[in-house]
Amino acid sequence: MRVAVVGAGIVGVTTAQALLEDGHDVTVYERLGSVATEASFANAGFLAPGYVTPWSAPGMLRKVLGQLFSADAAVRMAGMPAPALVSWLWRWWRACDAATYAANRAAMFALARDSLARTQALAKAHSIEHERGLGVLVLLRADPEVAQVRAGLALLAELDVNFHLVDAEACRRIEPALEPATPLMAGIHLPDAEVGNCRQFALQLKAQQQQAGVEFRLLHDVTRIDSGDGVTVHSRKVPSDADTSLGGAHGATDIGPRSERFDAAVVCAANGAPALVPSLRLPLQPIHGYSITLPVRHHEAYPDMGPRSGLMDERYKVAIARLGDRVRVAGSAELGGTATTLREAPLATLYRVLQDWFPSATRQAQAQTWKGARPMLPDGPPAIGASDVPGVWINAGHGSSGWALACGSARLVADLLAGRACAVDPSRFSPLRWR
């Protein structure tokens, strides 16, 4: 079949890969000039299935309200919530019951575990170098954090996740550069989890797909998708600097609407998905996350003072990942606001956590800051499967777990499109659940 993929974040690029492997003729539309440039650009980089979990959990509302106005809050509100966000929060609260949470967490974990295996297989098969690091260590500063995670550890055991609750001394053996003056009670070591550079993975995969015949229509904004005798994708070329300059390579005649017919289309357009399939009424909300990326400082006496792989500070919900010769620190969940407005408080928390654990490891004067809008559904699982429009499929709404779920989600939607049995039960991911 001839299949269009709308959106070229990590989910869109991996969806194109799964469809290519199934023998389809694939065209990818992306309104920006490159792949993986928004939520996939500078995320935390964690591939840890045991920590892929819905926000909608029992007791979560109390936790959020208890820290909402803290200087180092993991969840923040950017101004007064708009009506759409109020509606989203109401649906999120309703999904926080124990039974719904348990079913959704089990489904997301199964997809994340499948996705990690497929990410590893793709990287090996195509020789993708994406600054991979092995193992994730969750840092527990004091007794309250140890007590808080015990229920989660029981669930990890039920899910057969390979983990070890270790003392502070063992933590420092796993990550020798941890600052000794920072109090540390214990840690949770997940040796099978990974970190990796999401954008590097996407860029290399895209290059290989182009060699195999996948066409990428960059700077093409999809405005509408029609169904009937196949699927028609309507797009408009986004003017680039070359288009608007006198002597541009494309010329003004190339800047305008175009329509193409396909056998099917998969919408991976993240926050743009609801507008393209309005009948689904997908209640997606952009949950903004922050990160800073800094070069590692090398010292003659200490060749490397940075982390070896991935760490999570449980108190502040801040992730630290080693990506080649750089360190990425990521965290915060900001409700409302825009992706272009950087707030000082979330960034200050990231710097504080980095200073606590690796005070001399990086060159902070060369830090790169990032804020991304991560589209999330109120109950947690992304929307993966057939829409209510014939020939139009959805793979969107992964929230902060897009990188961790991408390859598994891609295979799931490709198998559903082909009418094959799926490796993961698709029932909790149905896009129709919000109609």
Order of alpha helices (4+ residues) and beta strands (2+ residues): beta-alpha-beta-beta-alpha-beta-alpha-alpha-beta-alpha-beta-alpha-beta-alpha-beta-beta-beta-alpha-beta-beta-alpha-beta-beta-beta-beta-alpha-beta-beta-beta-alpha
